[in-house]
């Protein structure tokens, strides 16, 4: 019986180590993805600001032309 419990303990320990490694890898992947999303959101915000400014300038020019 002692032989089986040692093997089961080793398998259990290996499984726990593998699960912890997988968990750590997933957490790192999530952090990387969150960072990329943040960067892309900042870039998108910049693009939207430029579009809004261009729209405002366009409307001003068209308004002057119409007058």
Secondary structure as UniProt FT lines:
FT   HELIX           2..66
//
